[in-house]
């Protein structure tokens, strides 16, 4: 039951972003960039959330997280805060893919990185605080739900072996 909940959660973030972007009435070039980046971010997030990335080789984790990072921050330059919830997914992916305690520093950095992007758009200080908080909270939700899905799958596998 946890796997469908994780899928619905991730789809919900994607749908929210689609609605937010469409409400900005983007021109065709921005819409094309959005149409390219959203599937990349969503597909990588699914892989990070459902495929146990901590067991992947370090090189694979580095590549997938780097591509997700690029596909997350680049659209922010032309879509602005309408794209904001995708940064929270990246924060969750950092926690899911990076081993060791250093992942918490990278998680915090991924949340803090939204601040200058929002500031460049003229977002007031309270909006900057909200943006960082929402990003970090989204990352924790993604991490928690994805970890729970992995744990439940491992539990079922272990029970099957017994």
Phi, psi and omega in degrees: 000335183288323180302311177299325179294319178297317179298316179296319179300310181295320177296325177297317177296319179295316179296318177301317180294318178302313180297313181300318180292316180296330177293339178278356180052061184290150176288168185303323180294316178294321179295322178295314178300320177297316182294336177276315187284323183300312178297327178295309181298314183295317180295315178295323178295319176301314180298315180293328183277331190242349188250015178058060187296342179295340179269355179285157172299148182305322181296318180295316178300317181296316181294311183295320180290323178294317179295318178296321178299312179298313181288347177270311186278328181300311181296340178300330182293332180245347180253341178067209187294344176298336180267357191307322184293342178292333178292327176296324176296319178298318178301320177295320179296324177301313180294328182279333187254331184269123179278160173082175184291340178298340180297331180290326176292319177293323176300312179298320179294322179294326176287318181292333183295342179284337184300308179294331178294318178290320180298322179296339179266003178082020178292133181293162184308319180294327176291327177294317178296315178299315181300315179294314181298316180295321179297313181293321178295317177299317178301319178293321178296313180298314180298313181296312181293319180292319178296321179296319178299315179296317181297317179295318179297318178294322179296315178297320179295317180294320179295323177295324179290327180289000000 
